[in-house]
Each structure stands twice: as structure tokens, then as C-alpha cells.
Amino acid sequence: MTSCETSRRPQHLPATVRRPKVASWSTVRARLAGAGRRAAAVVDRTPLRVRLVVAMLALVALAQVVTGVAALAALNRYLTARLDGQLVASAHSTAQQVARSGGLDTRYLVRLDLPGTVYARLSGPDGAHAVDLSTADPSASGRRAPAVPAASAFDAPVTVSGSDGQGRWRLVVEPVPGTDAELTMAVTLDDQAAVERGLAVIDYVVSAVVLVLLGGLGYLLVRASLRPLRQVETVAAAIADGRLDQRVPERDPRTEVGSLGRSLNAMLVRVEEAFRDRAASEAQARASEQRMRRFIADASHELRTPLTSIRGFAELYRQGAATDAADVSRFMRRIEVESARMGLLVDDLLLLARLDQRRSLPYGPVDLAVLGADAVHEARALAPERQIELRTSGACTVDGDEPRLRQVVSNLVANALVHTPAGTPVTVTVAPDTVAPDTIAPDTADSGPAVLLEVADRGPGMTPEHAARAFERFYRADASRTRQTGGNGLGLAVVAAVVGAHGGTVEVETAPGCGAAFRVRLPATARDTTVDVKATVDVKATVDVKATVDMDARADMDDVIDRAGPVHR
């Protein structure tokens, strides 16, 4: 191996000298961030009342520490300044005594109320100690003394430690007048330190007592202040359980809790209304679905009856049951009657569908008295044995669709004829309405005078249950739905729909054994209305067809079937 190859080989240095393991700034920052997140997590898990009390105590403790430190510093400055004045005065007086007597003795040591141990030293110009005195132990003067610095300062007292390293002294150097000697005088700071320690102990004890009392009172105060929040929590839990009528107690809205409670109550009112609306909407949807199912079933039943009759007569004709021209004519007449009945049902359903779509009707002046008179004349022709009376006070003009209003009057009179026994009197009244105008439907454009149309009978009446559903579509009090006890159940539904389209109201007043009175109120104010869609039902023809319907058609067909023998289908 050559030397060049040797030089190119990597040098494997010891691990201790490769790279120093110094944490990068990103690592330190990540550690600090992690510690901050952990501290934040601990704070988040701590209850609010505990955090408030701890924060209050921390602030009070900090204030007490700062106040105590400032007070101790001020006391130290004050005591030191007073001691310095006494020490300087004592040193000056003692120096004067030494100058007069020529030496230093305890007799010439002027203390001037200096506290603690006083130390004095008289030094010559060469630095030799002439005398060294201490008031603590004059016989052993060197046992407790300050550590005198080599460089003496004459301008102000200084603080030095003891010669044995313990304690502190306040020292001053005073020249002796008339000589080259100087007097070093010092006094211990033990008494001053004892006073400061006593004050510090008092401060610590008082601060601790204050913190304990403040912590207890603060906890009670915070707990009482947070009681409204607990009430909010209780109300929220009750609402979560489904009791939406719960509310937060009202407080002064000028406070934070009062403002929060008022806002929360307003929100709860809206939430309750929303839930109530949703429940009502769901109930309405379920009821609508049930009505739709019942409507489809009733419509199917009503349409099946004439269709079955038509198919039966046609099948009888096909199988040769008609033996002569009279039977053929009879079958055709029955088929025509059933077709007309089915056409009436389809026309009523078409009219109701158009009115449900709120299509406008052709409006014009219509005299309800004339319509009532026509309906009475037709009813007398159909039921001559009945007493049918018309009561009117003259012209009672309303704005509306004449064919539709004629259908309303005809349906009400026909309902009275069908659902009352033979010979029951019927009264038709058309007159201006004397009831307050606010009985008119709220969606009408006018709230002025109205016209009253009433069809009353003295029949058996209806129970409250039947009266409440009298205007429902396909509703009949007879559950068997036989032809002898009524029509297809759309007459009063058409009345309610037409009257509602004209901005009026319809109601029934009845009781078992007291007859029934159907009252229709229509606005009497004239209006000009554009024709959008016109219903194609010929009401006059409908009345004529209804008058010719043979209620015994089913019995006639049964007679023909019996004569023709069994029919194989």
C-alpha cells in the first residue's frame, strides 16, 4: 500500500473528539414548546374556581413579597442612617477626648447610645496599634473585632465583616485633632439585624395568615360568583334530557352573568320554537300522509262503485241477459247514470285540486239571494213532501264566481235533504251578516261588511266528533258508505274549498237531536279580478244529473241478474 493511499484513508477519530454533543436551538425550542403544552394541559384540567383562587393568591403573595422587601429595605436604610449619625458623632467626641487626654481608655469612649458592642482602635502614623478596646469584653479585647480595611476612608462609615468572618460592623475612621494618629471606631449591626429579622418574621406570619384567610374567603366568593354558571350547566343538562321549557334565572343584564343569562334564554326560546315547529311539521306531515292514504282509499272506493256497476251491466248485456229492447234500454240507462255519477266525482276532485293550487277564479257580482231561490226551487222539485223555506232581505251581492257559489248553495241544500228524514223542514237564509267583520278569513283583502248564507234543518244533528270532520274530503258518518245514507263525501269539502277561495268562512252549529245549521260568510265588497283559470264543471248540469240518479239502480241490476240466471266471470 502506497503512502498516497494511506493518506486518502479516512481517519477514525475517537468519539470524544468527533463532534461535541451540543443541543441545537430547534431542540431547545421543541422542549420548551412541549413543556408549555403540558403546562397548558394541566391548566385546562384545573377547575375554573381553583384557577381563579390560585391566581388571586399568587398575585397577593407577589404583592406581599414586594411590599415586605421594600419595607425591609426602607427600614434598613433608616436604621443604618441613624446608626451612622450616632457612630460619626461618637467617633468625633471620642477623638476630642483622646486629643485632650493623650491616650485611649474606656473612660474616654463616648458611645452616645450606640447599640451593641463598640470597638475602638487608636493607630499611630506608622500604622502601629496604640490601643485596641472593645466594650463587649475589655479584658479580651482581641476576641471580637471588625476586620479593619487597609485603606482608611474618612468621608463616610462603611460596613465590614468581623475579623473571625462572622457578623457585620459599621466602621468609621476619625483623625485625632493635633496629632498624626487616627481613631477607628465601629459598632456591631447585630441589634439592627435582630430588628429586621423580627420585622421579617412578623411580615411572614401576617402574610401567611392573610393568604390563608384570603384563600378561604376567595374560594367561597368565587364559588358564590360561579353559582349562576352552575345553574346554566344544570339548565343545559335539563335541555339535553329533553326538557326544553327550562330557563336560566333572570339577573341584572348590566352584569356579565345577567347578560349571558338573557342571551342564553333568548337562544333557548328560539331552540324551543324550532323544536316545536319541527314537531308540528312532522305531525302535520304524518297527518297529511294519513289523509292522503285515506283520500286515495276513499277515492278508489268511490270510483270502484260506478265502474263495477258499468262493468256489470256491460257483462250482462254481453252474456245475453237483455232479451228485449226494453232490457237493452234499461241497461244503457243504468250505464249512463253510473257514468254521470263517476263524472261528478271526477269533476269534484278536479275542482278541489285546482282550488288547492290557489288558482284564481273569475270574479263578478253575484246575488246570493237569487242563488238561494234557485236552490230552493230545485229542492222543492226533488222533495215536494218537504217544507223548504227561503228567508231573504233583498239583494245580497258578493264578488265571486257564480257557478262555484251556486255549487256551494246546491251542495248545502242537497246535504240537508240527504242526511235528514223525509218531511224534515229545511230553511235557507240569505241576509247581510250582523256579526263583527273579524270573523272573515284573515287572508281576504277586505274586512268590511259580509253576507250570510245559512242552510238549517231540524234533523237528528251530528255529534261533536262528526261535526269536527264534516268538511274533510270523503268523510262520511256512515262507515259502511252505502248510497242510501249519503253521497261520495265531497260535497261539504267542495263547499269549504270554494268558500275559502272566495275569502270567506264556513262553519256548522249542531248537536245530537237539535238539527244542523251550516253558515257561510262571504265579503260583500266589490272587486275587479282577472280570470286566470275557469273550472269546467257545469254545476247546473250537475244538479240535473243528481236529480235523475236512481238510488235503487243496484236493486234493479240485481233483479235483472236474478232473471238472467248465474253469470260466469
C-alpha positions in Angstrom: 0.0 0.0 0.0 1.4 3.3 -1.0 1.7 6.4 1.1 -0.8 8.2 -1.1 -3.4 5.5 -0.5 -2.6 5.7 3.2 -3.2 9.5 3.2 -6.6 9.1 1.5 -7.9 6.6 4.0 -10.5 8.1 6.5 -9.1 9.0 9.8 -11.2 7.4 12.5 -11.2 9.8 15.5 -12.3 8.9 19.0 -15.9 9.5 19.8 -14.9 12.1 22.3 -13.2 14.3 19.8 -15.5 13.9 16.7 -18.3 16.4 17.4 -19.4 18.0 20.6 -22.9 17.0 21.7 -24.5 20.4 21.8 -28.3 20.7 21.7 -29.4 22.8 18.8 -31.8 25.8 19.2 -34.6 23.8 17.5 -34.3 21.1 20.1 -34.4 23.5 22.9 -37.4 25.3 21.4 -39.2 22.0 20.9 -38.6 21.1 24.5 -39.9 24.5 25.7 -42.9 24.1 23.5 -43.6 20.6 24.9 -43.3 21.9 28.4 -45.7 24.8 27.6 -48.2 22.4 26.1 -48.0 20.1 29.2 -48.5 23.1 31.5 -51.4 24.3 29.4 -53.0 20.9 29.6 -52.6 20.9 33.4 -54.2 24.4 33.5 -57.1 23.2 31.2 -57.8 20.3 33.5 -57.9 22.5 36.6 -61.4 23.8 37.6 -62.0 27.5 37.0 -62.7 28.3 40.6 -59.3 26.8 41.6 -57.5 28.7 38.9 -59.1 31.9 40.0 -58.3 31.4 43.7 -54.7 30.3 42.8 -54.2 33.3 40.5 -55.6 35.7 43.2 -53.3 34.2 45.9 -50.3 34.3 43.6 -50.9 38.0 42.9 -51.4 38.8 46.6 -48.3 36.8 47.6 -46.3 38.6 45.0 -47.6 41.9 46.3 -46.8 41.0 49.8 -43.3 39.9 48.9 -42.6 43.1 47.1 -44.1 45.2 49.9 -42.1 43.3 52.5 -38.9 43.6 50.6 -39.5 47.3 50.1 -40.4 47.8 53.8 -37.3 45.9 55.0 -35.1 47.9 52.6 -36.5 51.2 53.8 -36.1 50.1 57.5 -32.5 49.1 56.8 -31.8 52.4 55.2 -33.4 54.3 58.1 -31.6 52.3 60.8 -28.3 52.5 59.0 -28.6 56.2 58.6 -29.4 56.8 62.2 -26.6 54.5 63.3 -24.1 56.3 61.1 -25.1 59.6 62.6 -24.6 58.2 66.1 -21.3 56.5 65.1 -19.8 59.6 63.5 -20.8 61.7 66.5 -19.4 59.2 68.9 -16.1 58.9 67.0 -15.7 62.7 66.8 -16.4 63.1 70.6 -14.0 60.2 71.4 -11.3 61.7 69.2 -11.6 65.0 71.1 -11.3 63.2 74.4 -8.2 61.3 73.1 -6.6 64.6 72.0 -7.1 66.2 75.4 -6.1 63.1 77.5 -3.3 61.9 75.2 -4.4 58.3 75.2 -7.3 56.0 74.6 -9.1 54.5 77.6 -12.6 53.1 78.2 -13.2 56.2 80.3 -12.9 58.4 77.2 -15.0 56.2 75.0 -18.1 58.2 74.1 -20.9 55.8 72.9 -23.8 58.2 72.5 -26.4 55.4 72.8 -24.7 53.3 70.3 -26.3 49.8 70.3 -24.4 46.6 70.8 -20.7 46.2 71.0 -18.5 49.2 70.3 -14.9 48.7 69.0 -12.3 51.4 69.1 -8.6 51.5 67.9 -6.1 54.3 68.1 -3.4 53.9 65.5 -0.2 55.8 65.1 1.2 57.4 62.0 3.3 54.3 61.2 0.2 52.1 61.5 1.2 50.6 64.8 -1.7 49.9 67.3 -1.5 52.1 70.2 -4.6 50.7 72.0 -7.5 48.3 71.0 -10.7 48.4 73.0 -14.0 46.5 72.8 -17.0 47.1 75.1 -18.0 43.6 74.8 -15.1 42.1 76.7 -12.4 44.7 77.8 -10.1 42.1 79.2 -10.0 40.1 76.0 -10.1 42.9 73.5 -8.9 40.9 70.5 -11.5 38.2 70.6 -14.3 40.2 68.8 -13.3 42.9 66.4 -14.1 44.1 62.9 -11.8 43.4 60.0 -10.3 46.9 59.5 -9.5 47.6 55.8 -6.0 48.7 54.9 -7.2 51.8 53.1 -9.0 54.1 55.5 -11.8 56.3 54.3 -12.8 59.4 56.3 -15.7 60.6 54.3 -18.5 58.1 55.4 -19.0 55.0 57.5 -18.6 51.6 55.8 -19.8 48.1 56.6 -17.2 45.5 57.2 -17.3 41.9 58.4 -15.9 40.6 61.6 -12.3 39.5 62.0 -13.5 35.9 62.5 -15.7 36.1 59.4 -18.9 36.3 61.5 -21.2 39.3 61.9 -21.1 42.7 60.4 -19.8 46.0 61.7 -20.4 49.6 60.9 -17.0 51.3 60.9 -15.7 54.9 60.6 -12.1 56.4 60.8 -11.7 59.7 62.6 -8.4 61.7 62.8 -7.4 62.8 66.3 -7.0 66.6 66.4 -3.5 67.9 66.9 -1.8 64.5 66.3 -1.0 62.2 63.4 -3.0 59.4 65.0 -6.4 58.3 63.8 -9.2 56.7 65.7 -11.0 53.7 64.2 -14.4 53.2 65.8 -17.0 50.5 64.9 -20.3 49.2 66.2 -21.9 45.8 65.6 -25.1 45.5 63.4 -26.4 42.6 65.5 -29.2 44.7 67.1 -30.2 46.2 63.8 -30.2 42.8 62.2 -32.4 41.5 65.1 -34.9 44.2 64.5 -35.0 43.5 60.8 -35.4 39.8 61.4 -38.2 40.4 63.8 -40.0 42.6 61.3 -39.4 39.9 58.6 -40.9 37.2 60.8 -43.9 39.3 61.6 -44.3 40.1 57.9 -44.1 36.4 57.0 -46.5 35.3 59.7 -49.0 38.1 58.9 -48.7 37.4 55.1 -49.3 33.6 55.7 -52.4 34.3 57.8 -53.7 36.8 55.2 -53.1 34.3 52.4 -54.9 31.5 54.3 -57.9 33.8 55.1 -57.9 35.3 51.7 -57.8 31.8 50.1 -60.8 30.6 52.1 -62.8 33.8 51.6 -61.8 33.9 47.9 -62.8 30.3 47.4 -66.2 31.0 48.9 -66.6 34.2 46.9 -65.6 32.6 43.7 -67.9 29.7 44.3 -70.8 32.0 45.0 -70.0 34.1 41.9 -69.9 31.0 39.7 -73.2 29.7 41.0 -75.0 31.2 38.0 -72.7 29.2 35.7 -73.6 26.1 37.6 -77.3 27.0 37.1 -76.5 27.4 33.3 -74.9 23.9 33.4 -78.0 22.5 35.2 -80.3 24.1 32.6 -78.2 22.8 29.7 -78.3 19.3 31.2 -82.1 19.5 31.5 -82.4 20.7 28.0 -80.2 17.8 26.8 -82.6 15.5 28.6 -85.5 16.9 26.5 -87.0 19.5 28.9 -86.9 22.4 26.5 -89.0 24.7 28.8 -86.1 25.2 31.3 -84.7 28.7 31.6 -81.8 30.4 33.3 -82.9 32.6 36.2 -83.1 36.3 35.2 -80.4 38.6 36.6 -79.3 42.2 36.2 -78.5 42.5 32.4 -75.8 45.0 33.3 -73.7 42.3 34.7 -71.8 39.7 32.7 -73.8 36.8 34.2 -77.1 38.6 33.6 -76.2 39.4 30.0 -75.1 35.8 29.4 -78.4 34.5 31.0 -80.5 36.8 28.9 -78.8 35.8 25.7 -79.0 32.1 26.6 -82.7 32.4 27.4 -83.3 34.1 24.1 -81.4 31.3 22.4 -83.4 28.7 24.3 -86.7 30.3 23.3 -85.6 30.1 19.6 -84.5 26.5 20.1 -87.8 25.5 21.7 -89.7 27.2 19.0 -87.6 25.4 16.4 -88.2 22.1 18.0 -91.9 22.8 18.4 -92.2 23.9 14.8 -90.3 20.7 13.7 -92.6 18.6 15.8 -95.6 20.3 14.5 -94.3 20.0 10.9 -93.7 16.3 11.5 -97.1 15.8 13.0 -98.6 17.7 10.1 -96.7 15.6 7.6 -97.9 12.4 9.3 -101.4 13.7 9.3 -101.1 14.8 5.7 -99.8 11.4 4.8 -102.7 9.7 6.6 -105.2 12.0 4.9 -103.6 11.2 1.6 -103.8 7.5 2.2 -107.4 7.8 3.3 -108.1 10.1 0.3 -106.7 7.5 -2.1 -108.5 4.7 -0.5 -111.8 6.6 -0.4 -111.4 7.8 -4.0 -110.6 4.3 -5.1 -113.7 3.0 -3.3 -116.0 5.8 -4.7 -114.7 5.2 -8.3 -114.9 1.5 -8.0 -118.6 1.5 -7.3 -119.8 3.1 -10.6 -117.1 1.2 -12.5 -118.3 -2.0 -11.1 -121.9 -1.1 -12.0 -120.9 -0.2 -15.5 -118.9 -3.4 -16.0 -121.7 -5.5 -14.5 -124.3 -4.1 -16.9 -122.0 -4.4 -19.8 -121.2 -8.0 -18.9 -124.9 -8.8 -18.5 -125.5 -7.4 -22.0 -122.6 -9.4 -23.5 -123.9 -12.6 -22.0 -127.3 -12.1 -23.4 -129.2 -11.1 -20.3 -131.0 -8.4 -22.3 -133.8 -10.4 -24.0 -135.7 -7.5 -25.5 -135.3 -3.9 -26.4 -136.6 -2.7 -23.1 -133.9 -4.5 -21.2 -131.2 -3.1 -23.5 -132.6 0.4 -23.0 -132.6 -0.1 -19.2 -129.0 -1.4 -19.2 -127.9 1.6 -21.3 -129.7 4.0 -19.0 -128.1 2.4 -15.9 -124.6 2.7 -17.6 -125.3 6.3 -18.4 -126.4 7.0 -14.8 -123.3 5.4 -13.3 -121.1 7.2 -15.8 -122.6 10.5 -14.9 -122.1 9.7 -11.2 -118.4 8.9 -11.9 -118.1 12.1 -13.9 -119.5 14.1 -11.0 -116.9 12.6 -8.7 -114.1 13.3 -11.1 -115.3 16.8 -11.6 -115.3 17.4 -7.8 -111.8 16.0 -7.5 -110.6 18.2 -10.3 -112.2 21.3 -8.7 -110.6 20.5 -5.3 -107.2 20.1 -7.0 -107.5 23.4 -8.7 -108.6 25.2 -5.6 -105.7 23.6 -3.7 -103.3 25.1 -6.2 -104.8 28.5 -5.4 -105.8 29.3 -8.9 -107.8 32.5 -9.2 -111.5 32.3 -10.1 -113.4 34.7 -12.4 -115.0 37.2 -10.1 -118.1 39.2 -10.7 -121.2 40.5 -8.9 -123.3 37.6 -7.7 -126.6 37.9 -5.8 -126.7 35.1 -3.2 -130.5 35.7 -2.8 -131.0 34.6 -6.4 -128.8 31.5 -5.9 -130.7 30.6 -2.8 -134.1 31.0 -4.5 -132.9 28.7 -7.4 -131.6 26.1 -4.9 -135.0 26.2 -3.0 -137.0 25.7 -6.2 -134.9 22.8 -7.3 -135.1 21.2 -3.8 -138.9 21.5 -3.8 -139.0 19.8 -7.2 -136.8 16.9 -5.8 -138.6 16.7 -2.4 -142.2 18.0 -2.8 -143.2 16.5 0.5 -140.7 18.7 2.5 -141.2 22.1 3.8 -138.3 24.1 2.3 -138.4 27.8 3.2 -136.3 30.8 1.8 -135.7 33.8 4.0 -134.0 36.8 2.5 -133.9 40.6 3.0 -133.5 41.5 -0.7 -130.4 41.6 -2.8 -127.2 40.4 -1.1 -124.5 40.9 -3.7 -121.0 39.5 -3.3 -118.0 39.3 -5.7 -117.2 35.8 -6.8 -117.5 33.0 -9.3 -121.3 32.4 -9.9 -121.0 28.7 -10.9 -118.9 27.9 -7.9 -121.1 29.8 -5.5 -124.2 28.1 -7.0 -122.5 24.8 -6.3 -122.0 25.8 -2.7 -125.7 26.6 -2.2 -126.7 23.4 -4.0 -124.4 21.2 -2.0 -125.6 22.6 1.3 -129.3 22.1 0.4 -128.6 18.6 -1.0 -126.7 17.7 2.2 -129.8 18.8 4.2 -132.1 16.7 2.0 -129.9 13.6 2.1 -129.0 13.4 5.8 -132.4 14.2 7.3 -135.5 12.1 7.4 -138.3 12.7 4.9 -140.5 15.6 5.9 -137.8 17.4 7.9 -138.1 21.2 7.3 -135.2 23.0 5.8 -134.6 26.7 5.9 -132.4 28.7 3.6 -131.4 32.2 4.8 -129.6 34.9 2.8 -129.1 38.2 4.6 -126.4 40.8 5.5 -124.2 39.5 8.3 -124.6 41.2 11.6 -121.5 39.5 13.2 -118.3 41.5 13.6 -116.2 41.7 10.5 -113.2 40.0 12.2 -114.9 36.6 11.6 -114.0 36.9 8.0 -110.9 34.9 7.0 -107.7 36.8 7.7 -106.4 36.3 4.1 -109.2 38.2 2.5 -108.5 41.6 1.1 -111.5 43.2 2.7 -112.7 43.3 6.2 -115.9 45.2 5.6 -119.5 44.0 5.6 -120.3 40.4 4.7 -123.2 38.3 3.5 -124.5 35.4 5.5 -125.8 32.2 3.8 -127.3 29.7 6.2 -128.9 26.3 5.5 -130.6 24.9 8.6 -132.6 21.8 9.2 -134.4 20.2 12.1 -132.9 16.7 11.6 -131.1 14.5 14.0 -128.0 16.6 14.0 -124.4 15.5 14.4 -122.1 14.6 17.3 -119.1 16.9 18.0 -116.8 14.3 16.5 -118.7 14.1 13.3 -119.1 17.9 13.2 -115.3 18.4 13.6 -114.7 16.3 10.5 -117.7 17.3 8.4 -115.6 19.3 5.9 -113.0 16.6 5.3 -112.8 15.0 1.9 -114.6 11.7 1.5 -115.6 11.8 5.2 -119.0 10.2 5.9 -120.5 9.4 9.3 -121.7 6.1 7.9 -118.7 3.8 7.9 -120.4 1.4 5.5 -120.6 4.2 2.8 -123.9 3.0 1.4 -125.7 5.1 -1.2 -128.9 5.2 0.9 -127.1 7.2 3.7 -125.2 9.8 1.6 -123.2 10.7 -1.4 -119.4 10.4 -2.0 -118.3 12.6 0.9 -117.0 15.5 -1.3 -120.0 17.9 -1.1 -119.0 19.8 2.1 -115.3 19.6 1.2 -116.1 21.4 -2.1 -118.1 24.0 -0.1 -115.2 24.7 2.3 -112.7 24.9 -0.6 -114.8 27.3 -2.7 -115.7 29.5 0.3 -112.0 29.6 1.3 -111.1 30.6 -2.3 -113.6 33.5 -2.0 -112.1 34.7 1.2 -115.0 33.6 3.4 -115.6 31.2 6.2 -117.9 28.2 6.7 -119.0 26.7 10.0 -121.5 24.3 11.3 -123.6 24.5 14.5 -125.1 21.3 15.5 -125.9 18.9 18.4 -127.5 15.5 18.6 -131.3 15.9 18.3 -131.1 19.6 17.6 -130.6 19.7 13.8 -127.7 21.3 12.0 -127.1 24.9 10.7 -124.3 25.5 8.1 -123.3 29.1 7.9 -121.3 30.7 5.1 -120.0 34.2 5.4 -118.6 36.0 2.3 -117.2 39.5 1.9 -119.7 41.9 0.3 -117.2 44.4 -1.1 -117.0 44.5 -4.9 -113.6 43.8 -6.5 -112.3 43.5 -10.0 -110.4 40.2 -10.6 -108.7 38.9 -13.7 -109.7 35.5 -14.9 -106.8 33.0 -14.8 -108.4 29.6 -15.0 -112.1 28.7 -15.2 -113.4 25.5 -13.8 -115.2 23.5 -16.4 -117.7 21.8 -14.2 -121.3 22.6 -15.2 -123.0 23.0 -11.9 -126.4 23.3 -13.4 -125.9 20.1 -15.3 -124.6 18.5 -12.1 -127.8 19.4 -10.3 -129.9 18.0 -13.1 -127.9 14.8 -13.2 -128.1 14.4 -9.5 -131.8 14.8 -9.7 -132.0 11.9 -12.2 -129.8 9.5 -10.3 -131.9 6.5 -9.3 -130.9 5.4 -5.8 -132.3 2.0 -6.5 -130.0 1.2 -9.5 -128.3 -1.5 -7.6 -131.6 -3.2 -6.8 -132.7 -3.0 -10.4 -129.5 -4.7 -11.6 -129.9 -7.4 -9.0 -133.4 -8.1 -10.4 -132.1 -8.4 -13.9 -129.4 -10.8 -12.7 -131.9 -13.0 -10.9 -134.0 -13.2 -14.1 -131.0 -14.0 -16.3 -129.6 -16.7 -14.1 -126.0 -17.1 -12.8 -123.3 -15.1 -14.5 -119.8 -16.6 -15.1 -117.0 -14.1 -14.8 
